[in-house]
Amino acid sequence: MSAVTHALTLVAFPVAAAAGGTAVSILRPPGPRLVSAIQHFAAGVVVAALAGEVLPSLREEGNLPYAVLGFTAGVIVMLAMAAYSRRQEATAASAPTSATGSHSAAASTASSQHARGLATSVTRQVARRAAVALPLGLLVAVGVDLVIDGLLVGLGAVLGAAQGLILTIALTLEILFLSLSLGSELTEAGLNRAQSAATVVGLALLTAVGAVGGAALLAGAGPAALAAVLAFGAAALLYLAVEELLVEAHEHTETTALAAMFFLGFLAVYVLGELTG
């Protein structure tokens, strides 16, 4: 089986997880405790994949200068994406306030001109358009994130069956959580269920693009290129576990059971690695 075919097989799982997560988020959104449990478990899986598969493979490849460059590039990309997401969230948060202020000013003017009915009509049209506006900033950030996830799946396909399987499991859980969150956010933004589902599944297909492209490019890559991409993937996985999954998981009240889910995820991947290795 070629690396590209292997990548296509593996990437079917995160794409299916995105479709399933979207359906659940739209039809029956999970409660905060279940979401937190998934986040803890996924973080444990990602850390185990990083410690058990990515870092040992990186050490075997050697090429320390390329590894440092790749890791640095990964950190810069992830931090830049985080900063972009924060700016988009701040813009979205300030939009309702600005809209309220604009509405108040428009209402005052309309009153003075005895044109309140026209102002109300215009306000309703603007509200309807805003309600179905896609959060493009959020979608761009998610799309880039999913392409990177796909690249890691393609990298796993090149490294071998065991590494590819474990990396795919880790990224499938991450994409499952992402689809749960994104599906709910799009529905709250005013999209109907079909539009939300189509948007999330369409974005999930970017994972397949990244996986196939990554496998095709890395199949014949030399040790230096593999070391750089492995280090880039290590930075991405580390950020995903520490700065995304665990941070969001701790937004809810922490319990012993929830904390244990992190270690359960780590142990599950460790055992799987031993059995498949």
Buried (B, 14 or more C-beta within 10 A) or exposed (E): EEBBEBBBBBBBBBBBBBBEBBBBBBEEBBEEEEBBBBBBBBBBBBBBBBBBBBBEBBEEBEBEEBBEBBBBBBBEBBEEBBEBBEEBBEEEEEEEEEBEEEBEEBBEEBEEEEBBEEBBEBBEEBEEEEEEEEBEBBBBBBBBBBBBBBBBBBBBBBBBEBBBBBBBBBBBBBBBBBBBBBBBBBBEBBBEBEBBBBBBBEBBBBBBBBBBBBBBBBBEBEEBBBBBBBBBBBBBBBBBBEEBBBEBBBEBEEEEEBBBBBBBBBEBBBEBBEEEE
